[in-house]
Amino acid sequence: MLLQHGFIDKEKKGSVNEHTMERHLRTILQDACAALSADVQGDAIEIQVPKEEFGDLSTPLAMGLAKPLRKAPRAIAEQIVQTVRANDVFEKVDIAGPGFINFTFAKPFLVAEMLRLLREQDAFLREDVGQGRKIQIEFVSANPTGPLHLGHGRGAALGAALANLLAEAGFIVEKEFYINDAGRQVRLLGLSVYARYQDLLGRPVPFPEDGYRGDYITDLAEAVRASHGDSYAGKAFDDVAEFFIDFAYLRMLDALKQDLADFGVVFDTWQSERDLYRENLVEQGIDDLKRRGHIFEHEGAVWFRSTDFGDDKDRVLVKQDGDYTYFTPDIAYHRKKFEKGFDEVIDIWGADHHGYIPRMSAAIQALGHPKESFRVLLVQMVSLLKAGQPVQMSKRAGEFITLREIMDEIGPDTTKFLFLTRRSDSQLEIDIEVAKAQSSENPVFYVQYAHARINSIFEKAREAGAPAGEAPSVPDGIDASLYNDDEYRLIRKLLLYPMMFRGAANTREPHRVTFYLQELAAMFHQYYHKYRIITDDAAVTTVRLLLCQAVRIVLRHGLKILGVQAPEKM
C-alpha cells in the first residue's frame, strides 16, 4: 500500500508556496527578464545564499544572460537592478564582481513572512515538488544471514528520512525491503547452523570455511535443539538443508525486522527473491529483453547486450550450466518495480556496489524506461570510536559492530541523527562518548535541546500570564523596529527553510535538513544566552515569544523529516 506509513497525505498538501523569500525573488527576477526581452522562467533562475555580509540572497543571472542578450554581464546586472530597486520588498540591491546581484530584504517584509509562517506553520515550510508522482525507495535489503551492522543502520536512516522528505514534498512514496532469501548466502547460513547444531549434540562435522560465525549462530543452533531435540542428529546436510536454511533465515529475518522497528524504520512492502522464481518473473524478464532485441547467445550462455546502454561490457544472464547469474533476478525485480507504476525508483546500496550501477541502469533502459527514472544512492560504512579510539568488533556478530549495540548504547534518535550528519557517500566516524554527551559537542542533543528549551520558555511565559504553552495569538502585523539585528538573523534563517527543503527534495539529500537544523539550533542557543525572552516590556516579550514559536515550528518540522523526536523536556 503506497504511503501507508508516510506522515503526509497528498490530499492535505497545498500547491507551490509562491510567497517564500526565494519564490518572491524568482517572480521579481522573471518580470525583470521580461522587461529585457529575455524569456526566462522563474524556476530556471539560479538563486544562491551568499555570505551574510553580502545580503540574504543572490543570483548570477546577469552572467547567464550575457550571451543571448549580447551584453556585458555588469551592464545587464545594472539594468536588472534598476528594474527591481523600486520594489519595497528590498532594503538594498547591489552588484558584486562581474555581475552577481545581491538582495537584502526589507525588515517589514521579513516580519510579515515570519507571521505567515506562524499562521500557516508546516504548509509554509514545505512545497509540493512531487505533485503526486510515485517513487519507490528500496533500502537496507540486508542478507538475512546475520545482524544488521552500522552500514545497514546508516542506509536505514537515509532511506526512512528520504521517504519522509519526499512524502512531505508531494510524492507518493513506497518503502520496500528486498529479501535475499535464495542462493548461496542463505544456504551457507543454514550450513553454519547445521554444523553448530551437530557440535551441540556431540556429533561434530567440519565447519564451512567461509561460514558465518559469532554467538548468533550458536543461538540459532540451540533454538533448533530446543524445538526439535536430536531429530537431525547425524543426518547429512543435503538431507536436511531445506529445514536448516528456512529455520535460520526466518529467525534472522524476524530479528532484523525487530531491530528496524526499534530503530523507527517501518517498510510498506517486503519483496522475497524466492517469490520472483515462484512467480516465473525471472524467466519473464529474460523473455522481455529477448523480445526487445537485447539478448544473444554465445558459447552456450545467454547474454544481455548491456554495452548498448553504456555498460563497459556485456553481461551473462544464464551460464553454460543453465544457472542464472546473480544479476538475472535483479533484472526481474526491477522490472516488477516499474510494472507497479512508479515514476522513479531509488535504490540505496553500500558503496562497494558502485560498479554494479551501470549494468542495472542498462537493464532498466533496455526494458524501456528512461535513464533518469533510476537512481542509486551509495552509503559508506561507519567507523565507531570510543573516546577517540577505534572500537574493533562485536562478540555477538563476530565481525562487526551491530546496529542493535549502538542503539542500546546511545539510543535510536541519536543514532539516526548522527548517521545523517554527512552525505551518505562520505566516510563517517561516530564517537560514542561524544554521542552520549549532553553538550554542544553532541549535535542531536544540541538540536533537541533547542526545542525543549523553547518549551521551557513558554512554561515560564504561562506562569507570567501568557497563553499556556503557546505563543501569543499571531497578530496581523507588528512593529518591525522591535526586533534587533540578532533577531533578524534568526528570522532570515527561518525564512530560508523552504528553499533548503525544496533543494533537499530535488537532490534526494535529507542530510541538508540535518545541516540546517544544526545551524538554526546554534543560532538560537546563542540568542538565548545573549537576551532575555521574557522581559518587563510586554511588547518586546510578545515579539520574542513569536520568534521562539517560529523557531520551534521549524525545528519540529525538520526533526519530523529525520524521524527524530522533538522532546518537550530534556
ZAVEX-481521 format. One record per residue (C-alpha): residue number from 0; x, y, z; residue in one letter. Coordinates in pm, whole numbers. Layout:
N
    i      xx      yy      zz  aa
  NUM       X       Y       Z   A
...
//
This chain:
570
    i      xx      yy      zz  aa
    0       0       0       0   M
    1     150     331    -107   L
    2     243     574     168   L
    3      92     353     435   Q
    4     343     485     685   H
    5     413     828     533   G
    6     318    1119     755   F
    7     180    1347     484   I
    8    -126    1269     276   D
    9    -117    1420     -73   K
   10    -475    1542     -30   E
   11    -366    1768     255   K
   12     -96    1949      61   K
   13    -117    2288     -97   G
   14      38    2388    -425   S
   15     371    2567    -462   V
   16     434    2815    -183   N
   17     465    3120    -410   E
   18     540    3376    -142   H
   19     851    3247      32   T
   20    1151    3477      25   M
   21    1316    3284    -258   E
   22     994    3239    -461   R
   23     919    3609    -430   H
   24    1263    3691    -568   L
   25    1218    3447    -860   R
   26     892    3615    -960   T
   27    1051    3961    -947   I
   28    1353    3846   -1150   L
   29    1131    3675   -1408   Q
   30     949    4007   -1458   D
   31    1284    4187   -1484   A
   32    1395    3943   -1754   C
   33    1074    4005   -1945   A
   34    1149    4378   -1936   A
   35    1483    4296   -2101   L
   36    1303    4084   -2365   S
   37    1459    3770   -2219   A
   38    1221    3475   -2182   D
   39    1340    3316   -1857   V
   40    1112    3115   -1630   Q
   41    1144    3166   -1256   G
   42    1248    2809   -1177   D
   43    1535    2836   -1426   A
   44    1688    3130   -1239   I
   45    1974    3029   -1011   E
   46    1934    3163    -659   I
   47    2213    3133    -403   Q
   48    2258    3208     -34   V
   49    2563    3437     -12   P
   50    2780    3512     288   K
   51    2583    3714     538   E
   52    2767    4039     471   E
   53    2657    4035     105   F
   54    2284    4006     168   G
   55    2006    3750     203   D
   56    2001    3601    -147   L
   57    2200    3647    -468   S
   58    2187    3546    -832   T
   59    2440    3511   -1118   P
   60    2150    3568   -1362   L
   61    2321    3855   -1544   A
   62    2615    3636   -1642   M
   63    2379    3371   -1781   G
   64    2205    3635   -1994   L
   65    2526    3784   -2136   A
   66    2544    3557   -2440   K
   67    2177    3564   -2550   P
   68    2149    3943   -2490   L
   69    2498    4012   -2632   R
   70    2584    4248   -2350   K
   71    2838    4259   -2071   A
   72    2711    4088   -1751   P
   73    2770    4402   -1547   R
   74    2556    4610   -1784   A
   75    2275    4354   -1766   I
   76    2302    4344   -1387   A
   77    2266    4725   -1375   E
   78    1950    4707   -1587   Q
   79    1802    4439   -1362   I
   80    1887    4639   -1050   V
   81    1719    4948   -1192   Q
   82    1406    4742   -1254   T
   83    1384    4580    -910   V
   84    1508    4861    -684   R
   85    1168    5027    -684   A
   86    1017    4717    -520   N
   87     961    4780    -149   D
   88    1037    4413     -75   V
   89    1408    4503     -73   F
   90    1609    4713     164   E
   91    1915    4700     -60   K
   92    2007    4563    -404   V
   93    2365    4584    -525   D
   94    2607    4435    -774   I
   95    2925    4246    -686   A
   96    3213    4125    -902   G
   97    3146    4064   -1270   P
   98    2769    4069   -1232   G
   99    2641    3896    -918   F
  100    2332    4070    -783   I
  101    2283    4066    -405   N
  102    1946    4124    -240   F
  103    1878    4231     117   T
  104    1512    4207     206   F
  105    1330    4485     388   A
  106    1261    4422     755   K
  107     881    4472     727   P
  108     875    4204     457   F
  109    1076    3964     674   L
  110     845    4019     971   V
  111     535    3971     756   A
  112     678    3643     623   E
  113     758    3521     974   M
  114     400    3596    1081   L
  115     277    3399     781   R
  116     499    3110     889   L
  117     335    3126    1233   L
  118     -13    3121    1083   R
  119      44    2853     817   E
  120     311    2652    1001   Q
  121     401    2330     810   D
  122     217    2448     498   A
  123     456    2744     481   F
  124     765    2526     519   L
  125     701    2259     257   R
  126     646    2272    -115   E
  127     459    2037    -348   D
  128     762    1935    -553   V
  129     633    1588    -637   G
  130     277    1675    -744   Q
  131     164    1318    -688   G
  132     442    1139    -876   R
  133     514     790    -746   K
  134     854     693    -607   I
  135     973     366    -461   Q
  136    1270     364    -225   I
  137    1434      29    -165   E
  138    1682      30     121   F
  139    1867    -179     378   V
  140    1783    -509     196   S
  141    2047    -685     405   A
  142    2102   -1055     356   N
  143    1908   -1223     641   P
  144    2224   -1407     738   T
  145    2338   -1201    1036   G
  146    2264    -895    1248   P
  147    2240    -551    1091   L
  148    2568    -362    1103   H
  149    2631      13    1118   L
  150    2632      45     739   G
  151    2284    -108     729   H
  152    2176     135    1000   G
  153    2308     431     805   R
  154    2117     310     498   G
  155    1804     268     711   A
  156    1830     621     849   A
  157    1886     762     500   L
  158    1601     567     339   G
  159    1347     650     609   A
  160    1439    1021     615   A
  161    1430    1040     236   L
  162    1087     876     234   A
  163     962    1130     488   N
  164    1115    1418     293   L
  165     967    1313     -41   L
  166     626    1236     109   A
  167     625    1580     266   E
  168     725    1726     -72   A
  169     420    1585    -250   G
  170     543    1250    -379   F
  171     360     923    -323   I
  172     623     702    -164   V
  173     662     329    -110   E
  174     937     191     113   K
  175    1050    -160      20   E
  176    1291    -415     162   F
  177    1426    -680     -80   Y
  178    1479   -1013      96   I
  179    1775   -1207     -42   N
  180    1629   -1544      60   D
  181    1761   -1750    -232   A
  182    2107   -1855    -337   G
  183    2442   -1926    -180   R
  184    2438   -1694     123   Q
  185    2125   -1831     289   V
  186    2242   -2184     213   R
  187    2573   -2102     384   L
  188    2380   -1969     685   L
  189    2185   -2293     707   G
  190    2506   -2497     679   L
  191    2671   -2292     955   S
  192    2379   -2350    1192   V
  193    2369   -2720    1097   Y
  194    2739   -2756    1186   A
  195    2691   -2585    1524   R
  196    2384   -2800    1592   Y
  197    2579   -3119    1531   Q
  198    2853   -2991    1764   D
  199    2597   -2931    2038   L
  200    2483   -3292    2004   L
  201    2838   -3425    2024   G
  202    2850   -3519    1655   R
  203    3099   -3264    1521   P
  204    3119   -3202    1148   V
  205    3361   -2974     961   P
  206    3252   -2611     991   F
  207    3230   -2440     649   P
  208    3549   -2246     580   E
  209    3357   -1932     479   D
  210    3065   -1996     714   G
  211    2901   -1741     942   Y
  212    3043   -1709    1292   R
  213    2954   -1526    1606   G
  214    2731   -1604    1901   D
  215    2411   -1571    1700   Y
  216    2493   -1890    1504   I
  217    2521   -2084    1830   T
  218    2194   -1924    1947   D
  219    2020   -2047    1632   L
  220    2164   -2397    1674   A
  221    2044   -2407    2034   E
  222    1699   -2293    1918   A
  223    1688   -2588    1676   V
  224    1783   -2827    1955   R
  225    1526   -2673    2191   A
  226    1243   -2712    1939   S
  227    1345   -3034    1759   H
  228    1574   -3214    2001   G
  229    1811   -3458    1831   D
  230    1580   -3520    1533   S
  231    1853   -3417    1288   Y
  232    2150   -3571    1470   A
  233    2396   -3736    1235   G
  234    2197   -3661     922   K
  235    2376   -3535     613   A
  236    2325   -3166     543   F
  237    2186   -3226     194   D
  238    1907   -3434     351   D
  239    1804   -3158     597   V
  240    1922   -2846     413   A
  241    1574   -2707     347   E
  242    1482   -2718     716   F
  243    1805   -2557     842   F
  244    1806   -2287     574   I
  245    1445   -2187     635   D
  246    1471   -2209    1015   F
  247    1786   -1996    1027   A
  248    1699   -1726     775   Y
  249    1342   -1679     900   L
  250    1468   -1637    1257   R
  251    1728   -1386    1136   M
  252    1467   -1203     931   L
  253    1244   -1168    1238   D
  254    1537   -1030    1438   A
  255    1622    -791    1156   L
  256    1261    -665    1142   K
  257    1262    -611    1518   Q
  258    1586    -411    1506   D
  259    1445    -191    1230   L
  260    1116    -139    1416   A
  261    1306     -38    1730   D
  262    1508     199    1510   F
  263    1181     358    1399   G
  264    1204     230    1041   V
  265     894      56     902   V
  266     858     -76     547   F
  267     546     -78     333   D
  268     641    -392     138   T
  269     884    -683     167   W
  270     980    -846    -163   Q
  271    1113   -1202    -148   S
  272    1370   -1314    -406   E
  273    1223   -1663    -385   R
  274     887   -1525    -494   D
  275    1045   -1395    -814   L
  276    1130   -1753    -904   Y
  277     797   -1895    -783   R
  278     607   -1646    -998   E
  279     830   -1716   -1300   N
  280     929   -1349   -1312   L
  281    1298   -1422   -1367   V
  282    1233   -1607   -1693   E
  283     980   -1342   -1794   Q
  284    1245   -1077   -1751   G
  285    1479   -1257   -1988   I
  286    1196   -1307   -2238   D
  287    1112    -936   -2222   D
  288    1470    -838   -2304   L
  289    1473   -1100   -2581   K
  290    1160    -954   -2741   R
  291    1324    -612   -2735   R
  292    1632    -747   -2914   G
  293    1883    -716   -2629   H
  294    1968   -1084   -2576   I
  295    2220   -1301   -2761   F
  296    2376   -1643   -2710   E
  297    2748   -1708   -2707   H
  298    2941   -2023   -2616   E
  299    2635   -2187   -2463   G
  300    2548   -1890   -2236   A
  301    2272   -1629   -2260   V
  302    2400   -1271   -2265   W
  303    2249    -925   -2220   F
  304    2390    -667   -2462   R
  305    2431    -405   -2190   S
  306    2705    -216   -2377   T
  307    2428     -67   -2594   D
  308    2325     131   -2285   F
  309    2660     250   -2154   G
  310    2790     -54   -1960   D
  311    3158    -136   -2008   D
  312    3091    -497   -2114   K
  313    2802    -728   -2193   D
  314    2665    -942   -1908   R
  315    2588   -1312   -1876   V
  316    2233   -1387   -1758   L
  317    2227   -1767   -1792   V
  318    2554   -1955   -1753   K
  319    2661   -2252   -1964   Q
  320    2536   -2492   -1695   D
  321    2189   -2335   -1709   G
  322    2214   -2150   -1375   D
  323    2123   -1783   -1352   Y
  324    2384   -1525   -1256   T
  325    2303   -1308    -955   Y
  326    2229   -1019   -1196   F
  327    1936   -1202   -1357   T
  328    1687   -1197   -1066   P
  329    1780    -831   -1006   D
  330    1657    -752   -1357   I
  331    1330    -932   -1283   A
  332    1298    -745    -954   Y
  333    1345    -402   -1110   H
  334    1113    -492   -1396   R
  335     845    -564   -1135   K
  336     911    -228    -966   K
  337     824     -36   -1280   F
  338     524    -257   -1354   E
  339     383    -129   -1024   K
  340     362     217   -1180   G
  341     648     407   -1022   F
  342     779     716   -1198   D
  343    1113     684   -1022   E
  344    1292     401    -847   V
  345    1559     478    -587   I
  346    1793     206    -458   D
  347    2015     267    -156   I
  348    2324      45    -177   W
  349    2652       4       6   G
  350    2939     194    -155   A
  351    3105    -135    -252   D
  352    2824    -184    -508   H
  353    2926     123    -707   H
  354    3041     -85   -1004   G
  355    2701    -254   -1023   Y
  356    2517      67   -1114   I
  357    2595      79   -1492   P
  358    2465    -272   -1562   R
  359    2148    -217   -1358   M
  360    2090     115   -1531   S
  361    2145     -54   -1868   A
  362    1884    -320   -1786   A
  363    1625     -59   -1690   I
  364    1684     135   -2010   Q
  365    1667    -185   -2212   A
  366    1328    -256   -2056   L
  367    1204      74   -2199   G
  368    1238     313   -1906   H
  369    1422     649   -1907   P
  370    1771     651   -1761   K
  371    1673     922   -1513   E
  372    1390     707   -1372   S
  373    1650     500   -1182   F
  374    1873     645    -914   R
  375    2120     482    -676   V
  376    2232     645    -351   L
  377    2552     498    -210   L
  378    2621     461     162   V
  379    2970     445     304   Q
  380    3049     236     609   M
  381    3063     386     956   V
  382    3362     377    1192   S
  383    3289     365    1563   L
  384    3513     533    1819   L
  385    3513     545    2196   K
  386    3694     846    2341   A
  387    3874     877    2009   G
  388    3988     514    1993   Q
  389    3851     268    1732   P
  390    3606       6    1854   V
  391    3715    -311    1680   Q
  392    3441    -571    1664   M
  393    3140    -728    1825   S
  394    3139   -1057    2012   K
  395    2778   -1104    1913   R
  396    2827   -1062    1537   A
  397    3180   -1193    1530   G
  398    3298    -945    1266   E
  399    3142    -602    1312   F
  400    2955    -369    1546   I
  401    2581    -422    1517   T
  402    2314    -158    1484   L
  403    2148    -303    1794   R
  404    2462    -244    2001   E
  405    2493     124    1912   I
  406    2117     177    1953   M
  407    2134      29    2302   D
  408    2435     246    2381   E
  409    2322     590    2257   I
  410    1957     547    2157   G
  411    1781     532    1819   P
  412    1724     909    1785   D
  413    2089     996    1840   T
  414    2199     714    1609   T
  415    1968     825    1327   K
  416    2065    1189    1354   F
  417    2438    1113    1357   L
  418    2403     888    1052   F
  419    2254    1189     869   L
  420    2518    1445     968   T
  421    2716    1386     649   R
  422    2644    1298     288   R
  423    2573     928     267   S
  424    2862     866      26   D
  425    3113    1023     267   S
  426    3304     836     537   Q
  427    3152     878     883   L
  428    3303     839    1229   E
  429    3085     828    1540   I
  430    3239     869    1884   D
  431    3018     703    2145   I
  432    3137     931    2424   E
  433    3053    1244    2222   V
  434    2716    1094    2124   A
  435    2628    1045    2491   K
  436    2741    1392    2599   A
  437    2478    1648    2690   Q
  438    2664    1939    2536   S
  439    2711    2134    2216   S
  440    2959    1866    2105   E
  441    2665    1631    2058   N
  442    2476    1761    1753   P
  443    2147    1580    1815   V
  444    2137    1688    2181   F
  445    2203    2046    2076   Y
  446    1912    2045    1828   V
  447    1666    1861    2053   Q
  448    1763    2080    2348   Y
  449    1680    2391    2145   A
  450    1325    2258    2104   H
  451    1298    2161    2471   A
  452    1441    2496    2577   R
  453    1170    2682    2383   I
  454     904    2471    2554   N
  455    1057    2570    2887   S
  456    1039    2936    2784   I
  457     667    2900    2716   F
  458     612    2732    3051   E
  459     767    3035    3217   K
  460     563    3264    2992   A
  461     247    3083    3100   R
  462     340    3139    3463   E
  463     382    3506    3376   A
  464      32    3517    3224   G
  465      90    3422    2858   A
  466    -137    3159    2696   P
  467     -41    2811    2821   A
  468     232    2651    2623   G
  469     186    2863    2310   E
  470     298    3193    2169   A
  471      57    3485    2183   P
  472    -209    3489    1911   S
  473     -49    3576    1579   V
  474    -117    3944    1505   P
  475    -181    4084    1158   D
  476     136    4286    1190   G
  477     396    4404    1439   I
  478     640    4691    1461   D
  479     950    4575    1272   A
  480    1169    4803    1483   S
  481    1107    4586    1791   L
  482    1348    4324    1656   Y
  483    1725    4377    1678   N
  484    1991    4264    1429   D
  485    2047    3927    1600   D
  486    1675    3856    1582   E
  487    1667    3941    1214   Y
  488    1950    3695    1158   R
  489    1727    3427    1311   L
  490    1425    3537    1109   I
  491    1622    3522     783   R
  492    1743    3172     871   K
  493    1384    3059     935   L
  494    1266    3201     604   L
  495    1536    3010     416   L
  496    1392    2677     532   Y
  497    1151    2634     233   P
  498    1441    2690      -9   M
  499    1651    2433     175   M
  500    1355    2193     186   F
  501    1295    2208    -189   R
  502    1666    2168    -260   G
  503    1685    1862     -33   A
  504    1382    1707    -202   A
  505    1506    1777    -556   N
  506    1853    1638    -488   T
  507    1726    1348    -271   R
  508    1958    1465      11   E
  509    1795    1461     356   P
  510    2128    1542     522   H
  511    2064    1902     415   R
  512    1787    1911     674   V
  513    2032    1794     941   T
  514    2285    2063     847   F
  515    2016    2331     858   Y
  516    1885    2222    1199   L
  517    2232    2227    1349   Q
  518    2288    2582    1222   E
  519    1947    2702    1342   L
  520    1991    2544    1685   A
  521    2334    2704    1726   A
  522    2191    3045    1633   M
  523    1902    3005    1875   F
  524    2121    2897    2169   H
  525    2350    3198    2110   Q
  526    2046    3424    2101   Y
  527    1901    3271    2419   Y
  528    2225    3325    2611   H
  529    2252    3686    2495   K
  530    1894    3808    2552   Y
  531    1612    3764    2800   R
  532    1298    3642    2625   I
  533    1051    3733    2899   I
  534    1116    4095    2991   T
  535     943    4378    3173   D
  536     845    4524    2835   D
  537     525    4349    2721   A
  538     572    4441    2353   A
  539     930    4309    2342   V
  540     827    3993    2524   T
  541     548    3936    2272   T
  542     769    3966    1964   V
  543    1039    3748    2118   R
  544     786    3477    2203   L
  545     659    3494    1845   L
  546    1015    3441    1722   L
  547    1066    3149    1961   C
  548     745    2992    1839   Q
  549     863    3022    1478   A
  550    1193    2853    1567   V
  551    1004    2574    1744   R
  552     781    2510    1440   I
  553    1081    2483    1208   V
  554    1279    2258    1446   L
  555     981    2027    1487   R
  556     924    2001    1111   H
  557    1289    1924    1037   G
  558    1319    1664    1313   L
  559     999    1500    1191   K
  560    1153    1455     847   I
  561    1460    1293    1003   L
  562    1242    1059    1209   G
  563    1382    1209    1531   V
  564    1171    1315    1827   Q
  565    1125    1678    1922   A
  566    1122    1640    2302   P
  567     914    1863    2525   E
  568    1166    1837    2809   K
  569    1527    1722    2848   M
//
